[in-house]
Amino acid sequence: MLCAGKKSYFAAAVCIITVTSILTASYLRLQRFSHQPKIIQEGRRCRGKIANSTITALKGNKTFIISPYFDDRESKVTRLIGIVHHEDVKQLYCWFCCQPNGKIYVSKAKIDVHSDRFGFPYGAADIVCLEPDNCDPTHVSIHQFPHGNIDQLPRFEIKNRKAETFSVDFTLCISAMFGNYNNVLQFIQSMEMYKILGVQKVMIYKNNCSHLMEKVLKFYIEEGTVEVIPWPINTHLRVSSEWHFMQDGMHIGYYGQITALNDCIYRNMGRSKFVVLNDADEIILPLKHPNWKTMMNSLQEQNPGTGVFLFENHIFPETVSSPMFNISSWNTVPGVNILQHVYREPDRKDVINPRKMIVDPRKVIQTSVHSVLQAYGNSVNVPMDVALIYHCRKALQGGLPRASLIRDTTLWKYNSSLIMNVNKVLSQTML
């Protein structure tokens, strides 16, 4: 036996650690070898129908693929953003077809279900496969087995294969617009505030909305500000409008928003300097800077190496209003007029306010809603005197009298530009 004859406790401990290290290293080498791509066929033309849906169900309906992305930050891999059943999906394989030589490689996937599943049986997942060393595959198919026929399987285009230069500074991701969304006035006001603050692109994962809202989205799409990603998740899974599991038979929480947020980060990894993760009723308001660009320049100077900046959420109840900015032409538009809501709830004792984020997408591996799960570099909580999230919605502390609320008119700094821009949109959309 390797450790025989060692009488010293210290020597025995060193021996045990050494053996354990050797075994661990051997295991990791074997694991990596088992995930190495292997040629299984040669001289074949790549077959399979190209997937063109945002959400594609694989055979058995326990795995749903959103999109694959090339990721070479650690090693050369294809990372597929997907949704899987956390117990039933144990094994998947990537089938890469390399042209023009027609070699088909199979690579065993690592399935990483995100930790923030909140009790639901289905959750966001990264399905990660090592790519072949000697080719840069443009498409991948996913199979349950390392052998068989994939001619009938969907093929997915691998995005981010070509390096891009940043086309925008700030892209905003709005996940899961659902519930026949019709808060039209507040949406337009938020959009115009985002543009004032520095957003150049807004990506909306749309499940459904009202006919009037469709009209507004069309305006912003034609303007070049908005890109709508169809999000028909309820055609595949039973979706909950709650974020936590309620034992009510639902498959996934909040219309799969975590999956949408992760897809949005990877989709913009090469084309946007920053990605902003918040909802349509939330605005990150700078208190010391005129816009996000100067704010983020300052925050990055103060926090070198940081890729995730978290901003504290504060509720401005839509039930408590100011008589200011009661603009008659806006009264016929459905939705909340945020300029009239400048009273925020005080912090609750022993309750930590949730946060939303501005991130460097190249430093994020996995994100949840209020924090990143895996990232390179640090995360920083931005002090409230630098910026806060203006969140106009139903009250969380509905029983508080007005006198207990805090009057905060930061939003009014932008009132003249905001009113002019909103009026322009209402005029052009004929609302």
C-alpha positions as CSV (number, residue, x, y, z in Angstrom):
1,M,0.0,0.0,0.0
2,L,1.3,3.4,-0.9
3,C,1.2,4.8,2.6
4,A,2.5,1.8,4.4
5,G,5.2,2.3,7.0
6,K,4.4,6.0,7.6
7,K,4.1,6.4,11.4
8,S,3.9,10.1,11.6
9,Y,0.4,11.6,11.5
10,F,1.9,14.5,9.5
11,A,3.4,12.2,6.9
12,A,0.1,10.2,6.7
13,A,-1.9,13.4,6.1
14,V,0.5,14.4,3.4
15,C,0.3,11.0,1.8
16,I,-3.5,11.1,1.9
17,I,-3.6,14.5,0.4
18,T,-1.2,13.5,-2.4
19,V,-3.2,10.4,-3.3
20,T,-6.4,12.3,-3.2
21,S,-4.9,15.0,-5.5
22,I,-3.7,12.4,-8.0
23,L,-7.1,10.6,-8.1
24,T,-8.9,14.0,-8.5
25,A,-6.6,15.0,-11.3
26,S,-7.1,11.7,-13.0
27,Y,-10.8,11.9,-12.7
28,L,-10.9,15.4,-14.1
29,R,-8.7,14.3,-17.0
30,L,-11.1,11.4,-17.7
31,Q,-14.1,13.7,-17.5
32,R,-12.5,16.1,-20.0
33,F,-11.6,13.2,-22.2
34,S,-15.2,11.9,-22.1
35,H,-16.4,15.3,-23.3
36,Q,-13.9,15.6,-26.2
37,P,-15.5,15.7,-29.6
38,K,-15.1,12.4,-31.5
39,I,-15.5,11.9,-35.3
40,I,-18.3,9.4,-36.0
41,Q,-19.0,10.0,-39.7
42,E,-17.1,11.4,-42.6
43,G,-17.9,12.6,-46.1
44,R,-21.5,13.6,-45.4
45,R,-23.4,16.7,-46.2
46,C,-24.8,18.5,-43.2
47,R,-28.5,17.7,-43.0
48,G,-31.4,18.7,-40.7
49,K,-33.9,21.5,-40.9
50,I,-32.6,24.9,-39.7
51,A,-34.4,25.9,-36.5
52,N,-36.1,29.4,-36.8
53,S,-38.2,29.5,-33.7
54,T,-37.1,31.3,-30.5
55,I,-38.0,28.2,-28.4
56,T,-37.5,24.8,-30.0
57,A,-38.7,21.6,-28.2
58,L,-36.5,18.6,-28.5
59,K,-37.9,15.1,-28.8
60,G,-39.6,14.1,-25.5
61,N,-40.4,17.7,-24.6
62,K,-38.1,17.8,-21.5
63,T,-35.5,20.0,-23.2
64,F,-36.1,23.3,-25.0
65,I,-33.3,25.1,-26.9
66,I,-33.3,28.9,-27.2
67,S,-30.0,29.5,-29.0
68,P,-26.4,28.3,-29.1
69,Y,-23.5,30.8,-28.7
70,F,-19.8,30.5,-29.4
71,D,-17.9,31.1,-26.1
72,D,-14.1,31.1,-26.1
73,R,-13.5,32.9,-22.8
74,E,-12.1,29.8,-21.2
75,S,-12.0,27.1,-23.9
76,K,-13.5,26.7,-27.3
77,V,-17.1,25.7,-26.6
78,T,-20.7,26.1,-27.9
79,R,-22.9,27.2,-25.0
80,L,-26.6,26.6,-25.7
81,I,-29.1,28.6,-23.6
82,G,-32.0,26.4,-22.9
83,I,-34.7,25.1,-20.5
84,V,-34.6,21.6,-19.1
85,H,-36.4,19.5,-16.5
86,H,-34.0,19.5,-13.6
87,E,-34.3,15.8,-12.8
88,D,-35.3,14.0,-16.1
89,V,-32.6,15.4,-18.4
90,K,-29.4,13.7,-17.6
91,Q,-27.5,13.3,-20.9
92,L,-27.3,15.3,-24.2
93,Y,-24.9,15.4,-27.0
94,C,-23.9,18.1,-29.5
95,W,-23.5,16.9,-33.1
96,F,-21.2,19.3,-35.1
97,C,-21.1,19.0,-38.8
98,C,-17.8,20.5,-40.2
99,Q,-17.9,21.6,-43.8
100,P,-16.4,21.3,-46.4
101,N,-14.9,18.0,-45.3
102,G,-18.2,16.6,-44.2
103,K,-16.9,15.2,-40.9
104,I,-19.5,14.9,-38.1
105,Y,-18.2,15.3,-34.5
106,V,-20.1,14.3,-31.4
107,S,-19.4,16.0,-28.1
108,K,-20.9,15.1,-24.8
109,A,-22.6,18.1,-23.2
110,K,-22.2,19.4,-19.7
111,I,-25.8,20.3,-18.5
112,D,-25.7,23.1,-15.9
113,V,-29.1,23.9,-14.6
114,H,-29.1,27.4,-13.0
115,S,-29.3,27.4,-9.2
116,D,-32.1,30.0,-9.2
117,R,-35.0,27.6,-10.2
118,F,-37.2,28.7,-7.2
119,G,-38.7,25.2,-6.8
120,F,-40.1,24.8,-10.3
121,P,-39.4,21.5,-12.1
122,Y,-38.0,23.3,-15.2
123,G,-35.3,25.9,-15.1
124,A,-32.8,27.8,-17.2
125,A,-29.8,25.7,-18.2
126,D,-26.5,26.1,-20.0
127,I,-25.8,23.1,-22.3
128,V,-22.1,23.3,-22.9
129,C,-20.1,21.3,-25.5
130,L,-16.4,21.4,-26.4
131,E,-16.0,22.2,-30.1
132,P,-13.7,20.3,-32.5
133,D,-10.2,21.8,-32.6
134,N,-9.8,21.7,-36.3
135,C,-13.0,23.3,-37.5
136,D,-15.3,26.2,-36.6
137,P,-18.8,24.7,-36.9
138,T,-21.6,27.1,-37.9
139,H,-24.5,24.8,-36.7
140,V,-25.1,22.3,-34.1
141,S,-27.8,19.6,-33.4
142,I,-28.7,18.2,-30.0
143,H,-29.3,14.5,-29.6
144,Q,-30.0,12.3,-26.5
145,F,-27.4,9.8,-27.8
146,P,-23.9,9.8,-29.3
147,H,-25.1,7.6,-32.2
148,G,-28.0,7.4,-34.5
149,N,-29.6,9.5,-37.2
150,I,-29.8,13.2,-36.8
151,D,-31.2,14.0,-40.3
152,Q,-34.6,14.8,-38.8
153,L,-33.3,16.9,-35.9
154,P,-33.3,20.7,-36.0
155,R,-30.0,22.4,-36.6
156,F,-29.2,25.6,-34.7
157,E,-27.0,28.3,-36.0
158,I,-24.1,29.1,-33.6
159,K,-24.2,32.8,-32.9
160,N,-21.3,35.1,-31.9
161,R,-18.9,33.1,-34.1
162,K,-17.6,36.2,-35.8
163,A,-16.1,38.9,-33.6
164,E,-18.1,42.2,-33.7
165,T,-17.2,45.8,-32.7
166,F,-19.5,47.5,-30.3
167,S,-22.4,49.1,-32.2
168,V,-24.0,50.5,-29.0
169,D,-23.1,51.5,-25.5
170,F,-26.3,50.4,-23.7
171,T,-28.8,47.7,-24.6
172,L,-31.8,47.2,-22.3
173,C,-33.3,43.7,-21.9
174,I,-37.0,43.5,-21.0
175,S,-37.9,39.9,-20.3
176,A,-41.3,38.3,-20.7
177,M,-43.9,40.9,-21.7
178,F,-47.1,39.0,-21.0
179,G,-50.6,39.2,-19.6
180,N,-52.0,41.2,-22.5
181,Y,-49.7,44.1,-21.4
182,N,-51.5,47.4,-21.9
183,N,-49.6,50.0,-19.7
184,V,-49.0,52.1,-22.8
185,L,-48.3,55.5,-21.3
186,Q,-45.8,54.3,-18.7
187,F,-44.1,52.1,-21.4
188,I,-43.7,55.1,-23.7
189,Q,-42.4,57.3,-20.8
190,S,-40.0,54.6,-19.8
191,M,-38.7,54.2,-23.4
192,E,-38.2,57.9,-23.7
193,M,-36.4,58.1,-20.4
194,Y,-34.1,55.2,-21.4
195,K,-33.2,57.1,-24.6
196,I,-32.5,60.3,-22.6
197,L,-30.3,58.3,-20.3
198,G,-28.3,56.7,-23.1
199,V,-30.0,53.5,-24.3
200,Q,-29.7,52.8,-28.0
201,K,-31.3,49.4,-28.2
202,V,-34.2,47.8,-26.3
203,M,-34.8,44.0,-26.6
204,I,-38.2,42.8,-25.6
205,Y,-39.1,39.1,-25.1
206,K,-42.7,39.3,-26.0
207,N,-45.3,36.7,-25.0
208,N,-48.3,38.9,-25.6
209,C,-49.6,42.4,-25.3
210,S,-52.7,44.5,-26.3
211,H,-53.5,45.7,-29.8
212,L,-52.6,49.3,-28.7
213,M,-49.3,48.1,-27.4
214,E,-48.5,46.4,-30.7
215,K,-49.0,49.7,-32.4
216,V,-46.4,51.3,-30.0
217,L,-44.0,48.5,-30.5
218,K,-44.3,48.8,-34.3
219,F,-43.3,52.5,-34.0
220,Y,-40.2,51.8,-31.9
221,I,-39.2,48.9,-34.2
222,E,-39.4,51.1,-37.2
223,E,-37.5,53.8,-35.3
224,G,-34.7,51.3,-34.8
225,T,-34.8,51.3,-31.0
226,V,-36.7,48.1,-30.3
227,E,-36.1,44.5,-31.3
228,V,-38.9,42.1,-30.4
229,I,-38.0,38.5,-29.7
230,P,-41.1,36.3,-29.9
231,W,-41.4,34.4,-26.6
232,P,-44.2,31.7,-27.0
233,I,-43.1,29.8,-23.9
234,N,-46.7,28.9,-22.9
235,T,-47.1,26.8,-26.0
236,H,-44.5,24.5,-24.5
237,L,-44.8,24.7,-20.8
238,R,-47.4,25.6,-18.1
239,V,-46.2,29.0,-17.0
240,S,-46.7,30.8,-13.7
241,S,-46.9,34.6,-13.3
242,E,-45.3,34.1,-9.9
243,W,-41.6,33.8,-9.4
244,H,-41.7,31.0,-6.8
245,F,-43.3,27.5,-6.9
246,M,-46.8,27.3,-5.5
247,Q,-47.5,23.5,-5.8
248,D,-50.1,24.4,-8.5
249,G,-48.7,22.2,-11.3
250,M,-46.9,25.0,-13.1
251,H,-43.6,24.1,-14.9
252,I,-41.7,27.3,-14.8
253,G,-41.9,30.6,-13.1
254,Y,-42.5,34.1,-14.4
255,Y,-42.8,33.1,-18.0
256,G,-39.2,31.9,-18.1
257,Q,-37.8,35.3,-17.6
258,I,-34.4,34.0,-16.3
259,T,-33.8,32.1,-19.5
260,A,-34.7,35.2,-21.5
261,L,-32.3,37.4,-19.6
262,N,-29.5,34.9,-20.1
263,D,-30.2,34.7,-23.8
264,C,-30.3,38.6,-24.0
265,I,-26.8,38.8,-22.4
266,Y,-25.3,36.3,-24.8
267,R,-27.1,37.8,-27.8
268,N,-25.5,41.2,-27.1
269,M,-22.1,40.0,-25.9
270,G,-20.3,41.2,-28.9
271,R,-22.3,44.2,-29.9
272,S,-23.1,46.2,-26.7
273,K,-20.6,47.7,-24.2
274,F,-23.2,47.3,-21.4
275,V,-26.4,45.3,-21.0
276,V,-29.1,46.7,-18.6
277,L,-31.4,44.2,-16.9
278,N,-34.7,45.7,-15.6
279,D,-38.4,45.7,-16.3
280,A,-40.5,48.2,-18.3
281,D,-41.8,49.9,-15.1
282,E,-38.3,50.4,-13.7
283,I,-35.8,53.2,-14.5
284,I,-32.3,53.5,-13.1
285,L,-32.1,57.1,-12.2
286,P,-28.7,58.8,-11.7
287,L,-28.5,61.3,-8.9
288,K,-24.9,62.6,-9.5
289,H,-24.6,62.3,-13.2
290,P,-26.7,63.5,-16.2
291,N,-26.8,60.1,-17.9
292,W,-25.7,56.5,-17.7
293,K,-22.5,57.0,-19.8
294,T,-20.9,59.4,-17.4
295,M,-22.2,57.4,-14.4
296,M,-20.7,54.2,-15.7
297,N,-17.4,55.8,-16.6
298,S,-17.2,57.1,-13.0
299,L,-18.2,53.7,-11.5
300,Q,-15.7,51.8,-13.6
301,E,-12.9,54.2,-12.6
302,Q,-13.8,53.7,-8.9
303,N,-14.2,49.9,-9.3
304,P,-11.6,48.5,-11.7
305,G,-12.2,44.9,-12.8
306,T,-15.9,45.1,-11.9
307,G,-18.4,43.7,-14.5
308,V,-21.7,43.8,-12.5
309,F,-23.2,47.0,-11.0
310,L,-26.3,46.5,-8.9
311,F,-28.8,49.3,-8.2
312,E,-31.3,49.3,-5.3
313,N,-35.0,49.1,-6.1
314,H,-37.4,51.7,-4.6
315,I,-41.2,51.7,-4.9
316,F,-43.1,54.8,-6.0
317,P,-46.7,53.7,-5.5
318,E,-49.0,54.4,-8.4
319,T,-51.8,55.0,-5.9
320,V,-50.2,58.1,-4.5
321,S,-50.0,61.0,-7.0
322,S,-49.0,64.6,-7.3
323,P,-51.3,67.2,-9.1
324,M,-48.2,68.3,-11.1
325,F,-47.9,67.3,-14.8
326,N,-51.6,66.4,-15.2
327,I,-51.4,66.6,-19.0
328,S,-54.9,66.4,-20.5
329,S,-53.8,64.9,-23.8
330,W,-52.3,62.0,-21.9
331,N,-55.5,61.1,-20.0
332,T,-57.0,59.1,-22.9
333,V,-53.9,56.9,-23.1
334,P,-54.1,53.7,-21.0
335,G,-51.4,53.5,-18.3
336,V,-49.7,55.3,-15.5
337,N,-48.2,58.8,-15.8
338,I,-45.0,58.5,-13.9
339,L,-44.4,62.2,-13.6
340,Q,-47.3,62.3,-11.1
341,H,-45.7,59.7,-8.8
342,V,-42.9,61.2,-6.9
343,Y,-43.5,59.7,-3.4
344,R,-41.5,56.6,-2.5
345,E,-41.9,54.1,0.2
346,P,-39.4,54.1,3.0
347,D,-37.1,51.1,3.5
348,R,-38.7,48.3,5.4
349,K,-37.0,47.1,8.6
350,D,-35.1,43.8,8.2
351,V,-36.0,43.7,4.4
352,I,-33.3,44.0,1.8
353,N,-34.4,45.9,-1.3
354,P,-34.0,43.8,-4.4
355,R,-31.6,45.1,-7.1
356,K,-31.4,45.3,-10.8
357,M,-28.2,45.5,-12.9
358,I,-26.0,47.1,-15.5
359,V,-23.4,44.5,-16.6
360,D,-20.5,44.1,-18.9
361,P,-21.9,41.1,-20.8
362,R,-18.5,39.6,-21.6
363,K,-17.9,39.1,-17.8
364,V,-21.2,37.3,-17.2
365,I,-21.6,33.5,-17.4
366,Q,-25.0,33.1,-15.8
367,T,-27.5,35.6,-14.5
368,S,-30.6,35.6,-12.3
369,V,-33.0,38.5,-12.0
370,H,-31.5,40.4,-9.0
371,S,-27.9,39.2,-9.2
372,V,-25.5,37.2,-11.4
373,L,-24.9,33.6,-10.5
374,Q,-21.5,33.2,-12.2
375,A,-19.2,35.9,-13.5
376,Y,-15.6,37.0,-14.1
377,G,-14.6,39.8,-11.8
378,N,-16.5,41.6,-9.0
379,S,-20.1,42.7,-8.4
380,V,-20.6,46.1,-6.7
381,N,-23.7,47.5,-5.0
382,V,-24.1,51.1,-6.2
383,P,-24.8,53.5,-3.3
384,M,-28.2,55.1,-3.3
385,D,-26.7,58.6,-3.5
386,V,-25.3,57.7,-6.9
387,A,-28.4,56.1,-8.4
388,L,-31.6,54.3,-7.5
389,I,-34.3,52.4,-9.4
390,Y,-37.5,54.4,-9.8
391,H,-40.1,51.6,-9.7
392,C,-43.7,52.9,-10.2
393,R,-46.1,50.1,-9.5
394,K,-48.6,48.8,-6.9
395,A,-47.7,49.7,-3.4
396,L,-45.8,47.2,-1.2
397,Q,-46.7,49.1,1.9
398,G,-50.2,50.0,1.1
399,G,-51.2,51.0,4.6
400,L,-48.7,53.8,4.9
401,P,-50.1,57.4,5.1
402,R,-48.8,59.9,2.6
403,A,-46.9,61.6,5.5
404,S,-44.8,58.5,5.9
405,L,-43.7,58.5,2.2
406,I,-40.5,60.2,1.0
407,R,-41.0,63.0,-1.6
408,D,-38.4,62.4,-4.3
409,T,-38.6,64.5,-7.4
410,T,-35.4,63.3,-9.1
411,L,-37.5,62.3,-12.2
412,W,-38.6,65.9,-12.7
413,K,-35.0,66.9,-13.7
414,Y,-35.9,65.4,-17.1
415,N,-39.5,66.6,-17.3
416,S,-39.2,69.1,-20.2
417,S,-37.3,66.6,-22.5
418,L,-39.6,63.7,-21.4
419,I,-42.8,65.6,-22.1
420,M,-41.7,66.8,-25.5
421,N,-40.5,63.3,-26.5
422,V,-43.7,61.5,-25.3
423,N,-45.9,64.0,-27.1
424,K,-43.9,63.3,-30.3
425,V,-44.5,59.6,-30.0
426,L,-48.2,60.0,-29.2
427,S,-48.6,62.3,-32.2
428,Q,-46.7,59.9,-34.6
429,T,-48.6,56.8,-33.4
430,M,-51.9,58.8,-33.3
431,L,-52.8,57.5,-29.9
